[in-house]
Each structure stands twice: as C-alpha cells, then as structure tokens.
C-alpha cells in the first residue's frame, strides 16, 4: 500500500496527516491499525484524515490507532490547522474545522503557524455526558484505587473523555 503522508509532533503526540486530495487511501480499520503500528507501520498516535472539502468548513476525521474515530483532539487539531494553513487550504488566520465532535474555531497567532489557538468548546463534568460509570453526577477530585494505590481523579470531556490525575 502506497500512502502519501506528513508526520507532525505536537506536545507529546505524533500524528500522520493523510490528505485525500493528494492521494486517497481507504481508511479501513485494518489499514489504520497497520499504518499506526510502531513496529510494522509508520507509527503514530493517530491519523488526521483530511481536509474533506464538503462545504465552506474543511472537515477532519481523527482516527485512533485502533481504527475508531475520535470526536476531538487538541494536539491533533493544532497539527491539522498548521497543515491547512501551510498548504493554503485556508487563507485567513481565523477559520474553522469540522470534526465528529462539532465545529472548532482556530486562530493562527503568527505568520508561520507556529502558534495556534484552538477553541475546543465547552467542557462538561457531568458523568452521563462523558460517560463515566457510577452513581455520582460529577467525578471531581474523587479517590480511585489502582492496585492498592489511591489517586485523586477528575473526569471531564471536551469532545473526548479524559480522566485527569494531578
């Protein structure tokens, strides 16, 4: 399988940008797993597949290494925004990207897209909206036992569920 891609690194995550306008690749679960595999593929934390040019707002599919699709990724969105700006898919320093989790707003803070601000939208701590199993409406600074070690955790979602251990 021949795949044209760009590999980017952003704050601890590495993503592959696969642009279907350059060369389309079937984003099947098997292909995604193979491409992201660090031993037998290129290796990455996921694939940023786009831009899908369907309307005024470029669409991005954020594909996890297991083949599932994520709603949002802050680092992934910053990387993809840089790609869109560098490849001149967008001309303005303020634009939007459509994801599975909704539309996000982007601000490029300099002329080389080295500093990018993403508005990820509203954070939710409501357990049913994250989702988090349990009886509590919110999991904020709650004890979690992992193999006899207690951690204080907070669960939230900004499009993708997070469990934060300070």
DSSP file (Angstrom, degrees, kcal/mol; ACC not computed):
  #  RESIDUE AA STRUCTURE BP1 BP2  ACC     N-H-->O    O-->H-N    N-H-->O    O-->H-N    TCO  KAPPA ALPHA  PHI   PSI    X-CA   Y-CA   Z-CA
    1    1 A X              0   0    0      0, 0.0     2,-0.5     0, 0.0    24,-0.0   0.000 360.0 360.0 360.0 125.8    0.0    0.0    0.0
    2    2 A X        -     0   0    0      2,-0.0     2,-0.4     0, 0.0     0, 0.0  -0.839 360.0-179.5 -94.7 128.6    1.4    3.4   -1.0
    3    3 A X        -     0   0    0     -2,-0.5     2,-0.5    22,-0.0    21,-0.1  -0.989  19.8-151.7-132.6 124.2    0.5    6.2    1.3
    4    4 A X        +     0   0    0     -2,-0.4    15,-0.3    19,-0.2     2,-0.3  -0.835  37.5 151.3 -89.0 128.8    1.4    9.9    1.0
    5    5 A X        -     0   0    0     -2,-0.5     2,-0.4    13,-0.1    13,-0.2  -0.974  41.2-138.5-151.8 163.1    1.6   11.5    4.4
    6    6 A X  E     -A   17   0A   0     11,-1.7    11,-3.3    -2,-0.3     2,-0.5  -0.984  21.6-145.5-120.8 137.7    3.1   14.1    6.6
    7    7 A X  E     -A   16   0A   0     -2,-0.4     2,-0.3     9,-0.2     9,-0.2  -0.921  20.4-179.6-109.6 128.4    4.2   13.3   10.1
    8    8 A X  E     -A   15   0A   0      7,-2.8     7,-2.0    -2,-0.5     2,-0.4  -0.861  16.6-149.4-123.1 156.3    3.9   16.0   12.8
    9    9 A X  E     +A   14   0A   0     -2,-0.3     2,-0.3     5,-0.2     5,-0.2  -0.992  16.6 175.2-125.3 134.0    4.7   16.1   16.5
   10   10 A X  E >   -A   13   0A   0      3,-3.3     3,-1.6    -2,-0.4    69,-0.1  -0.865  64.8 -36.6-145.2 110.0    2.8   18.3   19.0
   11   11 A X  T 3  S-     0   0    0     -2,-0.3     3,-0.1     1,-0.3    64,-0.1   0.872 127.2 -33.6  47.9  50.7    3.2   18.4   22.7
   12   12 A X  T 3  S+     0   0    0      1,-0.3     2,-0.4    63,-0.1    -1,-0.3   0.320 120.3  98.4  94.5  -8.8    3.9   14.7   23.1
   13   13 A X  E <   -A   10   0A   0     -3,-1.6    -3,-3.3    31,-0.0     2,-0.5  -0.892  52.8-159.4-111.1 143.4    1.6   13.4   20.4
   14   14 A X  E     -A    9   0A   0     -2,-0.4    31,-3.3    -5,-0.2    32,-0.5  -0.989  15.6-179.8-120.7 131.4    2.6   12.4   16.9
   15   15 A X  E     -A    8   0A   0     -7,-2.0    -7,-2.8    -2,-0.5     2,-0.5  -0.926  23.5-135.0-127.9 150.0    0.1   12.3   14.1
   16   16 A X  E     -Ab   7  47A   0     30,-2.0    32,-3.6    -2,-0.3     2,-0.7  -0.906  15.7-148.3-100.3 131.1    0.1   11.5   10.4
   17   17 A X  E     -Ab   6  48A   0    -11,-3.3   -11,-1.7    -2,-0.5     2,-0.6  -0.904  14.3-173.1 -97.4 119.2   -1.8   13.8    8.1
   18   18 A X  E     - b   0  49A   0     30,-2.0    32,-1.9    -2,-0.7     2,-0.7  -0.963   9.6-156.0-113.9 116.1   -3.2   11.9    5.2
   19   19 A X    >>  -     0   0    0     -2,-0.6     4,-2.0   -15,-0.3     3,-1.7  -0.820   9.1-161.3 -98.1 111.2   -4.7   14.3    2.6
   20   20 A X  T 34 S+     0   0    0     -2,-0.7     4,-0.2     1,-0.3    -1,-0.1   0.647  91.4  64.2 -67.0 -12.7   -7.4   12.6    0.4
   21   21 A X  T 34 S+     0   0    0      2,-0.2    -1,-0.3    30,-0.2     3,-0.1   0.645 108.0  40.6 -82.8 -15.6   -6.9   15.5   -2.0
   22   22 A X  T <4 S-     0   0    0     -3,-1.7     2,-0.3     1,-0.3    -2,-0.2   0.870 141.8 -17.6 -92.4 -54.6   -3.3   14.4   -2.7
   23   23 A X     <  -     0   0    0     -4,-2.0     2,-0.3   -19,-0.2    -1,-0.3  -0.882  68.9-133.7-155.0 122.0   -3.9   10.6   -2.7
   24   24 A X        -     0   0    0     -2,-0.3     2,-0.4    -4,-0.2    -4,-0.1  -0.595  22.1-173.0 -81.0 135.7   -7.0    8.9   -1.3
   25   25 A X        -     0   0    0     -2,-0.3     2,-0.4    -7,-0.1   -22,-0.0  -0.989  33.1-109.0-126.9 134.9   -6.4    5.9    0.9
   26   26 A X        -     0   0    0     -2,-0.4     2,-1.6     1,-0.1     5,-0.1  -0.507  26.3-148.6 -65.0 118.0   -9.1    3.6    2.2
   27   27 A X        +     0   0    0     -2,-0.4     2,-0.1     4,-0.1    -1,-0.1  -0.458  37.1 157.2 -90.2  63.8   -9.3    4.4    5.9
   28   28 A X     >  -     0   0    0     -2,-1.6     4,-2.7     1,-0.1     5,-0.2  -0.461  57.0-109.6 -80.6 160.4  -10.4    0.9    7.0
   29   29 A X  H  > S+     0   0    0      1,-0.2     4,-2.5     2,-0.2     5,-0.2   0.905 120.2  50.9 -56.7 -42.4   -9.8   -0.3   10.5
   30   30 A X  H  > S+     0   0    0      2,-0.2     4,-2.1     1,-0.2    -1,-0.2   0.914 111.5  46.5 -64.3 -43.4   -7.2   -2.7    9.2
   31   31 A X  H  > S+     0   0    0      2,-0.2     4,-2.9     1,-0.2     5,-0.2   0.911 112.5  50.2 -65.3 -42.1   -5.3    0.0    7.2
   32   32 A X  H  X S+     0   0    0     -4,-2.7     4,-2.4     1,-0.2    -2,-0.2   0.934 111.2  48.6 -62.1 -46.3   -5.4    2.4   10.2
   33   33 A X  H  X S+     0   0    0     -4,-2.5     4,-1.1    -5,-0.2    -1,-0.2   0.911 114.2  46.5 -59.6 -43.2   -4.0   -0.2   12.6
   34   34 A X  H  < S+     0   0    0     -4,-2.1     3,-0.5     2,-0.2    -2,-0.2   0.938 113.2  47.3 -66.1 -48.0   -1.3   -1.1   10.1
   35   35 A X  H  < S+     0   0    0     -4,-2.9     8,-2.1     1,-0.2     7,-1.5   0.901 116.2  44.5 -61.7 -41.8   -0.3    2.5    9.4
   36   36 A X  H  < S+     0   0    0     -4,-2.4     8,-1.7    -5,-0.2    -1,-0.2   0.628  84.2 115.2 -80.1 -13.9   -0.2    3.5   13.1
   37   37 A X     X  -     0   0    0     -4,-1.1     4,-1.6    -3,-0.5     6,-0.1  -0.384  57.6-151.7 -62.3 126.7    1.6    0.4   14.2
   38   38 A X  T  4 S+     0   0    0      1,-0.2    -1,-0.2     2,-0.2    -4,-0.0   0.626  92.1  41.3 -77.8 -13.1    5.0    1.4   15.6
   39   39 A X  T  4 S+     0   0    0      0, 0.0    -1,-0.2     0, 0.0    -2,-0.1   0.803 131.8  17.2 -99.4 -37.3    6.7   -1.9   14.7
   40   40 A X  T  4 S+     0   0    0     -6,-0.1    -2,-0.2     0, 0.0     2,-0.1   0.499 125.5  38.2-117.0  -7.6    5.3   -2.7   11.3
   41   41 A X  S  < S-     0   0    0     -4,-1.6    -6,-0.2    -8,-0.1    -5,-0.2  -0.324 103.6 -75.7-120.8-155.5    3.9    0.6   10.1
   42   42 A X        -     0   0    0     -7,-1.5    -6,-0.2    -2,-0.1    -7,-0.1   0.879  68.7-132.0 -74.8 -39.9    4.9    4.3   10.3
   43   43 A X        +     0   0    0     -8,-2.1     2,-0.3    -9,-0.2    -6,-0.2   0.553  40.1 149.0  89.3 122.1    3.8    4.5   13.9
   44   44 A X        -     0   0    0     -8,-1.7   -29,-0.2   -37,-0.0     3,-0.1  -0.980  57.3-108.6-170.1 167.5    1.7    7.3   15.3
   45   45 A X  S    S-     0   0    0    -31,-3.3    20,-0.5    -2,-0.3     2,-0.3   0.481  94.4 -44.7 -81.5  -4.2   -0.9    8.3   17.9
   46   46 A X  E     - C   0  64A   0    -32,-0.5   -30,-2.0    18,-0.2     2,-0.4  -0.920  59.7 -87.2 160.1 177.3   -3.4    8.5   15.1
   47   47 A X  E     -bC  16  63A   0     16,-2.5    16,-3.1    -2,-0.3     2,-0.8  -0.956  18.7-152.6-118.3 132.5   -4.2    9.7   11.6
   48   48 A X  E     -bC  17  62A   0    -32,-3.6   -30,-2.0    -2,-0.4     2,-0.8  -0.902  21.6-165.3-101.5 103.0   -5.6   13.1   10.8
   49   49 A X  E     -bC  18  61A   0     12,-2.9    12,-2.3    -2,-0.8     2,-0.3  -0.812  32.0 -42.3-100.2 109.7   -7.5   12.4    7.6
   50   50 A X  E     -     0   0A   0    -32,-1.9    10,-0.1    -2,-0.8     2,-0.1  -0.950  30.6-104.6 163.4-178.4   -8.5   15.5    5.6
   51   51 A X  E     -     0   0A   0      8,-0.5     2,-0.8    -2,-0.3    -1,-0.2   0.339  46.2-170.6 -81.4 141.1   -9.3   18.0    4.6
   52   52 A X  E     - C   0  59A   0      7,-2.4     7,-2.1    -3,-0.2     2,-1.4  -0.902  16.3-147.7 -95.3 112.9  -12.5   16.7    3.3
   53   53 A X        +     0   0    0     -2,-0.8     2,-0.4     5,-0.2     5,-0.1  -0.655  44.5 138.6 -93.0  88.7  -13.8   19.6    1.3
   54   54 A X  S    S-     0   0    0     -2,-1.4     3,-0.3     3,-0.4     2,-0.2  -0.765  71.0 -25.0-132.4  83.3  -17.6   19.4    1.6
   55   55 A X  S    S-     0   0    0     -2,-0.4     4,-0.1     1,-0.2     0, 0.0  -0.677 103.1 -46.3 105.7-166.3  -18.9   22.9    2.1
   56   56 A X  S    S+     0   0    0     -2,-0.2     2,-0.6     1,-0.1    -1,-0.2   0.714 119.5  65.7 -79.3 -22.4  -17.3   26.1    3.5
   57   57 A X  S    S-     0   0    0     -3,-0.3    -3,-0.4    38,-0.1    40,-0.1  -0.899  86.4-124.0-108.4 120.3  -15.7   24.4    6.5
   58   58 A X  E     - d   0  97A   0     -2,-0.6    40,-2.8    38,-0.5     2,-0.3  -0.347  27.1-136.8 -61.5 139.2  -12.9   21.8    6.0
   59   59 A X  E     -Cd  52  98A   0     -7,-2.1    -7,-2.4    38,-0.2    -8,-0.5  -0.772  15.9-163.4-101.9 144.2  -13.7   18.5    7.6
   60   60 A X  E     -     0   0A   0     38,-2.9     2,-0.5    -2,-0.3    40,-0.4  -0.989   9.0-155.8-126.6 132.7  -11.3   16.4    9.6
   61   61 A X  E     -C   49   0A   0    -12,-2.3   -12,-2.9    -2,-0.4     2,-0.7  -0.954  11.2-155.3-104.1 123.8  -11.5   12.8   10.6
   62   62 A X  E     -CE  48  70A   0      8,-0.6     8,-3.1    -2,-0.5     2,-0.5  -0.882  14.5-165.3-101.0 110.0   -9.4   12.0   13.7
   63   63 A X  E     -CE  47  69A   0    -16,-3.1   -16,-2.5    -2,-0.7     6,-0.2  -0.860   9.2-142.2-107.2 122.9   -8.6    8.3   13.6
   64   64 A X  E >   -C   46   0A   0      4,-2.9     3,-2.3    -2,-0.5   -18,-0.2  -0.370  30.8-105.7 -75.2 158.1   -7.3    6.5   16.6
   65   65 A X  T 3  S+     0   0    0    -20,-0.5   -29,-0.2     1,-0.3   -19,-0.1   0.716 120.5  59.0 -58.9 -21.3   -4.6    3.7   16.2
   66   66 A X  T 3  S-     0   0    0      2,-0.1    -1,-0.3   -30,-0.1   -33,-0.1   0.459 122.7-104.4 -87.0   0.2   -7.3    1.1   16.9
   67   67 A X  S <  S+     0   0    0     -3,-2.3    -2,-0.1     1,-0.3   -37,-0.1   0.289  81.3 125.5  97.8 -10.1   -9.3    2.3   13.9
   68   68 A X        -     0   0    0     -5,-0.1    -4,-2.9   -39,-0.1     2,-0.5  -0.338  60.6-117.1 -77.5 165.0  -12.0    4.1   15.9
   69   69 A X  E     -E   63   0A   0     -6,-0.2    -6,-0.2    -3,-0.1     2,-0.2  -0.905  21.5-145.9-109.1 129.5  -12.8    7.8   15.3
   70   70 A X  E     -E   62   0A   0     -8,-3.1    -8,-0.6    -2,-0.5    30,-0.5  -0.576  10.2-140.0 -88.4 153.0  -12.3   10.4   17.9
   71   71 A X  S    S-     0   0    0     88,-0.3    30,-1.6     1,-0.3     2,-0.3   0.920  79.3 -12.7 -76.0 -45.9  -14.5   13.4   18.3
   72   72 A X        -     0   0    0     28,-0.1    -1,-0.3    27,-0.1     2,-0.3  -0.980  49.4-169.7-151.8 158.2  -11.7   15.9   19.0
   73   73 A X     >  -     0   0    0     -2,-0.3     4,-3.1    -3,-0.1     5,-0.2  -0.866  15.0-152.5-150.9 118.8   -8.0   16.1   19.9
   74   74 A X  H  > S+     0   0    0     -2,-0.3     4,-2.1     2,-0.2     5,-0.2   0.942 100.4  40.6 -57.6 -50.8   -6.4   19.4   20.9
   75   75 A X  H  > S+     0   0    0      1,-0.2     4,-2.3     2,-0.2    -1,-0.2   0.911 116.1  51.4 -65.2 -41.7   -3.0   18.4   19.7
   76   76 A X  H  > S+     0   0    0      1,-0.2     4,-2.6     2,-0.2    -2,-0.2   0.906 110.0  49.3 -61.0 -42.0   -4.4   16.8   16.6
   77   77 A X  H  X S+     0   0    0     -4,-3.1     4,-2.6     2,-0.2    -1,-0.2   0.889 110.0  50.4 -66.6 -39.4   -6.4   19.9   15.8
   78   78 A X  H  X S+     0   0    0     -4,-2.1     4,-2.1    -5,-0.2    -1,-0.2   0.923 112.4  47.8 -63.4 -42.7   -3.4   22.2   16.2
   79   79 A X  H  X S+     0   0    0     -4,-2.3     4,-2.1     1,-0.2    -2,-0.2   0.936 113.6  46.7 -61.5 -47.0   -1.4   20.0   13.9
   80   80 A X  H  X S+     0   0    0     -4,-2.6     4,-2.8     1,-0.2    -2,-0.2   0.877 109.3  54.3 -66.4 -37.3   -4.1   19.9   11.3
   81   81 A X  H  X S+     0   0    0     -4,-2.6     4,-2.4     2,-0.2    -1,-0.2   0.914 108.2  50.2 -61.2 -42.2   -4.7   23.6   11.5
   82   82 A X  H  X S+     0   0    0     -4,-2.1     4,-2.9     2,-0.2     5,-0.2   0.922 110.7  49.7 -60.4 -44.4   -0.9   24.1   10.8
   83   83 A X  H  X S+     0   0    0     -4,-2.1     4,-2.5     1,-0.2     6,-0.3   0.937 110.8  48.9 -60.2 -48.0   -1.2   21.8    7.8
   84   84 A X  H  <>S+     0   0    0     -4,-2.8     5,-2.2     1,-0.2     6,-1.2   0.902 115.1  45.0 -58.8 -42.3   -4.3   23.6    6.4
   85   85 A X  H ><5S+     0   0    0     -4,-2.4     3,-1.0     3,-0.2    -2,-0.2   0.926 114.6  46.8 -69.2 -46.1   -2.5   27.0    6.8
   86   86 A X  H 3<5S+     0   0    0     -4,-2.9    -2,-0.2     1,-0.2    -1,-0.2   0.871 114.4  46.7 -65.1 -37.4    0.8   25.8    5.3
   87   87 A X  T 3<5S-     0   0    0     -4,-2.5    -1,-0.2    -5,-0.2    -2,-0.2   0.387 112.5-120.5 -87.8   3.8   -0.8   24.1    2.3
   88   88 A X  T < 5S+     0   0    0     -3,-1.0    -3,-0.2    -4,-0.2    -4,-0.1   0.757  71.9 134.4  63.8  28.2   -3.0   27.2    1.7
   89   89 A X  S   <S+     0   0    0     -5,-2.2     2,-0.4    -6,-0.3    -4,-0.2   0.794  80.3  34.3 -69.7 -28.2   -6.3   25.4    2.2
   90   90 A X        -     0   0    0     -6,-1.2    -2,-0.2    -9,-0.1    -1,-0.1  -0.955  63.8-171.7-124.1 146.9   -7.2   28.4    4.3
   91   91 A X        +     0   0    0     -2,-0.4     2,-0.2     3,-0.1    -1,-0.1   0.644  64.5  77.0-109.1 -23.3   -6.0   31.9    3.7
   92   92 A X  S    S-     0   0    0      2,-0.1    -2,-0.0     1,-0.1     3,-0.0  -0.550  75.6-133.2 -90.0 154.1   -7.3   33.6    6.9
   93   93 A X  S    S+     0   0    0     -2,-0.2    15,-3.2     1,-0.1     2,-0.5   0.541  98.6  58.1 -80.8  -7.1   -5.6   33.4   10.3
   94   94 A X  E    S+ F   0 107A   0     13,-0.2     2,-0.3    11,-0.0    13,-0.2  -0.987  72.6 131.2-124.1 122.8   -9.0   32.7   11.7
   95   95 A X  E     - F   0 106A   0     11,-1.5    11,-3.1    -2,-0.5     2,-0.3  -0.898  43.3-112.3-155.3-179.3  -11.0   29.7   10.4
   96   96 A X  E     - F   0 105A   0     -2,-0.3   -38,-0.5     9,-0.2     2,-0.4  -0.888  11.9-156.6-126.4 156.1  -13.0   26.7   11.5
   97   97 A X  E     -dF  58 104A   0      7,-2.1     7,-2.7    -2,-0.3     2,-0.5  -0.998  15.4-139.2-130.3 134.9  -12.6   22.9   11.3
   98   98 A X  E     +dF  59 103A   0    -40,-2.8   -38,-2.9    -2,-0.4     2,-0.2  -0.827  29.0 170.4 -95.6 129.7  -15.5   20.5   11.4
   99   99 A X  E >   - F   0 102A   0      3,-2.4     3,-1.8    -2,-0.5   -38,-0.1  -0.764  52.5 -95.2-126.2 174.2  -14.9   17.3   13.4
  100  100 A X  T 3  S+     0   0    0    -30,-0.5   -29,-0.2   -40,-0.4   -28,-0.1   0.815 127.5  52.8 -57.7 -30.7  -17.1   14.4   14.6
  101  101 A X  T 3  S-     0   0    0    -30,-1.6    -1,-0.3     1,-0.3     2,-0.2   0.359 124.0 -92.5 -88.9   4.8  -17.4   16.4   17.8
  102  102 A X  E <   -F   99   0A   0     -3,-1.8    -3,-2.4   -31,-0.2     2,-0.4  -0.689  61.4 -32.8 117.9-171.2  -18.6   19.6   16.1
  103  103 A X  E     -F   98   0A   0     -5,-0.2     2,-0.3    -2,-0.2    -5,-0.2  -0.729  51.9-164.4 -92.3 133.2  -17.0   22.7   14.7
  104  104 A X  E     -F   97   0A   0     -7,-2.7    -7,-2.1    -2,-0.4     2,-0.4  -0.895  15.3-129.3-115.3 148.7  -13.9   24.2   16.4
  105  105 A X  E     -FG  96 119A   0     14,-1.0    14,-2.7    -2,-0.3     2,-0.4  -0.779  22.0-159.5 -98.6 141.3  -12.5   27.7   15.9
  106  106 A X  E     -FG  95 118A   0    -11,-3.1   -11,-1.5    -2,-0.4     2,-0.4  -0.936  10.9-170.5-123.7 140.5   -8.9   28.2   15.1
  107  107 A X  E     -FG  94 117A   0     10,-2.5    10,-3.0    -2,-0.4     2,-0.6  -0.983  12.9-152.1-128.4 121.4   -6.6   31.3   15.4
  108  108 A X  E     - G   0 116A   0    -15,-3.2     8,-0.2    -2,-0.4   -15,-0.0  -0.836   9.6-164.0 -88.2 122.4   -3.1   31.2   13.8
  109  109 A X        +     0   0    0      6,-3.3     2,-0.3    -2,-0.6     7,-0.1   0.518  64.6  22.3 -92.5  -6.2   -1.1   33.6   16.0
  110  110 A X  S >  S-     0   0    0      5,-0.5     3,-0.6   -17,-0.1    -2,-0.0  -0.855  86.8 -95.6-146.9-177.7    1.9   34.2   13.7
  111  111 A X  T 3  S+     0   0    0     -2,-0.3    -3,-0.0     1,-0.2    -2,-0.0   0.585 117.9  46.8 -82.8  -9.6    2.8   34.0   10.0
  112  112 A X  T 3  S-     0   0    0      3,-0.0    -1,-0.2     0, 0.0   -26,-0.1   0.293 107.3-115.8-114.6   9.0    4.3   30.5   10.1
  113  113 A X  S <  S+     0   0    0     -3,-0.6     3,-0.1     2,-0.2    -2,-0.1   0.840  74.8 132.3  59.0  35.0    1.6   28.7   12.1
  114  114 A X        +     0   0    0      1,-0.2     2,-0.5   -32,-0.0    -1,-0.1   0.741  69.4  43.9 -83.2 -25.7    4.0   28.1   14.9
  115  115 A X  S    S+     0   0    0      2,-0.0    -6,-3.3   -33,-0.0    -5,-0.5  -0.978  73.7 172.3-123.0 118.2    1.5   29.3   17.5
  116  116 A X  E     -G  108   0A   0     -2,-0.5     2,-0.5    -8,-0.2    -8,-0.2  -0.986  18.5-155.5-131.4 134.8   -2.1   28.1   17.1
  117  117 A X  E     -G  107   0A   0    -10,-3.0   -10,-2.5    -2,-0.4     2,-0.4  -0.935  10.2-166.3-110.3 131.6   -5.1   28.6   19.4
  118  118 A X  E     -G  106   0A   0     -2,-0.5     2,-0.9   -12,-0.2   -12,-0.2  -0.967  15.4-147.3-116.9 129.7   -8.0   26.1   19.2
  119  119 A X  E     -G  105   0A   0    -14,-2.7   -14,-1.0    -2,-0.4     3,-0.1  -0.855  16.5-174.6 -92.8 104.1  -11.4   26.8   20.9
  120  120 A X        -     0   0    0     -2,-0.9     2,-0.2     1,-0.3    -1,-0.1   0.584  36.1-123.0 -78.1 -10.6  -12.4   23.2   21.8
  121  121 A X        -     0   0    0    -16,-0.1    -1,-0.3    -3,-0.1     2,-0.2  -0.578  54.4 -13.3  99.3-166.7  -15.8   24.2   23.1
  122  122 A X        -     0   0    0     -2,-0.2     2,-0.3    -3,-0.1    37,-0.0  -0.505  59.5-134.3 -79.9 136.4  -17.5   23.8   26.4
  123  123 A X        -     0   0    0     -2,-0.2     2,-0.4    35,-0.1    35,-0.2  -0.677  19.0-157.9 -83.7 140.2  -16.1   21.4   29.0
  124  124 A X  B     +H  157   0B   0     33,-2.3    33,-2.0    -2,-0.3    35,-0.1  -0.975  22.3 179.1-121.4 140.4  -18.5   19.0   30.7
  125  125 A X        +     0   0    0     -2,-0.4    14,-0.6    31,-0.2     2,-0.4   0.319  46.4 122.3-110.3   1.4  -18.0   17.3   34.1
  126  126 A X  B >>  -K  138   0C   0      1,-0.1     3,-1.3    12,-0.1     4,-0.9  -0.551  60.4-141.7 -74.0 120.7  -21.4   15.6   34.0
  127  127 A X  H >>>S+     0   0    0     10,-3.6     5,-1.8    -2,-0.4     3,-0.9   0.847  97.7  53.0 -52.9 -43.9  -20.8   11.9   34.3
  128  128 A X  H 345S+     0   0    0      9,-0.3    -1,-0.3     1,-0.2    10,-0.1   0.779 109.6  50.0 -65.7 -25.9  -23.6   10.8   31.9
  129  129 A X  H <45S+     0   0    0     -3,-1.3    -1,-0.2     1,-0.1    -2,-0.2   0.608 118.9  35.3 -87.5 -13.0  -22.2   13.2   29.2
  130  130 A X  H <<5S-     0   0    0     -3,-0.9    -2,-0.2    -4,-0.9    31,-0.2   0.964 114.1-118.0 -81.3 -52.4  -18.6   11.9   29.4
  131  131 A X  T  <5 +     0   0    0     -4,-0.9     2,-0.4    -5,-0.1    -3,-0.2   0.664  51.3 163.4 -90.8 152.9  -19.5    9.0   30.0
  132  132 A X      < -     0   0    0     -5,-1.8     2,-0.2     4,-0.1    -2,-0.1  -1.000  33.4-128.2-130.3 130.7  -18.4    7.8   33.4
  133  133 A X        +     0   0    0     -2,-0.4     2,-0.2     2,-0.0     3,-0.1  -0.520  63.1  68.7 -75.8 144.8  -19.9    4.8   35.2
  134  134 A X  S    S-     0   0    0     -2,-0.2    -2,-0.1     1,-0.1     5,-0.0  -0.734  86.0 -81.5 136.1 177.7  -21.1    5.3   38.7
  135  135 A X  S    S+     0   0    0     -2,-0.2    -1,-0.1     3,-0.0     2,-0.1   0.696  88.5  98.4 -89.2 -22.2  -23.6    6.9   40.9
  136  136 A X        -     0   0    0      1,-0.1    -9,-0.1    -3,-0.1     3,-0.1  -0.406  66.1-142.4 -76.7 143.6  -22.1   10.4   41.1
  137  137 A X  S    S+     0   0    0      1,-0.2   -10,-3.6    -2,-0.1     2,-0.3   0.874  91.0  17.1 -67.4 -37.4  -23.3   13.2   38.9
  138  138 A X  B     -K  126   0C   0    -12,-0.2     2,-0.7   -11,-0.1    -1,-0.2  -0.986  65.7-145.5-135.5 145.7  -19.7   14.5   38.6
  139  139 A X        +     0   0    0    -14,-0.6    16,-2.9    16,-0.4     2,-0.5  -0.861  38.5 155.1-111.0  94.0  -16.3   12.9   39.3
  140  140 A X  S    S-     0   0    0     -2,-0.7    14,-0.2    14,-0.2    -2,-0.1  -0.976  71.7 -18.3-127.7 117.7  -14.2   15.7   40.6
  141  141 A X  S    S+     0   0    0     -2,-0.5     2,-0.3     1,-0.2    13,-0.2   0.886  93.2 159.5  55.2  43.6  -11.2   15.1   42.9
  142  142 A X  E     -I  153   0B   0     11,-2.6    11,-3.1     1,-0.1     2,-0.2  -0.667  44.7-104.4 -96.9 151.4  -12.5   11.6   43.7
  143  143 A X  E     -I  152   0B   0     -2,-0.3     2,-0.4     9,-0.2     9,-0.2  -0.541  34.5-174.4 -75.7 137.3  -10.5    8.7   45.1
  144  144 A X  E     -I  151   0B   0      7,-2.7     7,-2.4    -2,-0.2     2,-0.6  -0.983  13.8-147.8-134.0 122.0   -9.6    5.9   42.7
  145  145 A X  E     -I  150   0B   0     -2,-0.4     2,-0.5     5,-0.2     5,-0.2  -0.796  16.3-180.0 -92.2 123.8   -7.8    2.8   43.8
  146  146 A X  E >  S-I  149   0B   0      3,-2.9     3,-1.5    -2,-0.6    -2,-0.0  -0.931  74.9 -31.6-125.1 105.4   -5.4    1.2   41.3
  147  147 A X  T 3  S-     0   0    0     -2,-0.5     3,-0.1     1,-0.3    -1,-0.1   0.883 126.4 -44.9  52.6  43.9   -3.7   -1.9   42.6
  148  148 A X  T 3  S+     0   0    0      1,-0.2     2,-0.5     0, 0.0    -1,-0.3   0.448 116.6 112.3  84.2   0.1   -3.7   -0.6   46.1
  149  149 A X  E <   -I  146   0B   0     -3,-1.5    -3,-2.9     2,-0.0     2,-0.4  -0.928  59.8-140.5-108.6 127.3   -2.5    2.9   45.2
  150  150 A X  E     -I  145   0B   0     -2,-0.5     2,-0.3    -5,-0.2    -5,-0.2  -0.711  20.9-179.0 -90.4 134.5   -5.0    5.8   45.7
  151  151 A X  E     -I  144   0B   0     -7,-2.4    -7,-2.7    -2,-0.4     2,-0.6  -0.951  26.2-131.8-124.6 148.0   -5.2    8.6   43.2
  152  152 A X  E     -I  143   0B   0     -2,-0.3    14,-0.6    -9,-0.2     2,-0.3  -0.906  37.7-175.9 -95.2 124.2   -7.5   11.7   43.2
  153  153 A X  E     -IJ 142 165B   0    -11,-3.1   -11,-2.6    -2,-0.6     2,-0.4  -0.882  23.3-159.8-125.9 153.9   -9.1   11.9   39.7
  154  154 A X  E     - J   0 164B   0     10,-1.8    10,-3.4    -2,-0.3     2,-0.4  -1.000  13.8-153.4-129.1 130.4  -11.3   14.3   37.9
  155  155 A X  E     + J   0 163B   0    -16,-2.9   -16,-0.4    -2,-0.4     2,-0.3  -0.870  27.1 147.6-107.3 137.9  -13.3   13.2   34.8
  156  156 A X  E     - J   0 162B   0      6,-2.2     6,-3.0    -2,-0.4     2,-0.4  -0.956  32.0-136.4-155.8 168.7  -14.3   15.5   32.1
  157  157 A X  E     +HJ 124 161B   0    -33,-2.0   -33,-2.3    -2,-0.3     4,-0.2  -0.999  20.2 172.4-137.9 137.4  -15.0   15.8   28.4
  158  158 A X  S    S-     0   0    0      2,-1.3   -35,-0.1    -2,-0.4     3,-0.1  -0.227  96.0 -51.2-124.4  37.2  -14.0   18.4   25.8
  159  159 A X  S    S+     0   0    0    -35,-0.1     2,-0.4     1,-0.1   -88,-0.3  -0.108 139.4  53.5 113.2 -33.6  -15.2   16.2   23.0
  160  160 A X  S    S-     0   0    0    -89,-0.2    -2,-1.3   -90,-0.1     2,-0.1  -0.984  96.3-104.0-127.9 142.9  -13.2   13.2   24.1
  161  161 A X  E     -J  157   0B   0     -2,-0.4     2,-0.3    -4,-0.2    -4,-0.2  -0.396  39.2-173.0 -68.2 141.7  -13.4   11.7   27.6
  162  162 A X  E     -J  156   0B   0     -6,-3.0    -6,-2.2    -2,-0.1     2,-0.5  -0.984  19.9-160.5-132.9 144.5  -10.5   12.5   29.9
  163  163 A X  E     -J  155   0B   0     -2,-0.3     2,-0.5    -8,-0.2    -8,-0.2  -0.965  22.1-155.5-122.2 111.3   -9.6   11.2   33.4
  164  164 A X  E     -J  154   0B   0    -10,-3.4   -10,-1.8    -2,-0.5     2,-0.6  -0.758  13.4-172.4 -97.0 127.4   -7.1   13.7   34.9
  165  165 A X  E      J  153   0B   0     -2,-0.5   -12,-0.2   -12,-0.2    -2,-0.0  -0.950 360.0 360.0-115.5 107.0   -4.7   12.6   37.7
  166  166 A X              0   0    0    -14,-0.6    -1,-0.1    -2,-0.6   -13,-0.1   0.521 360.0 360.0 -69.3 360.0   -2.9   15.7   39.0
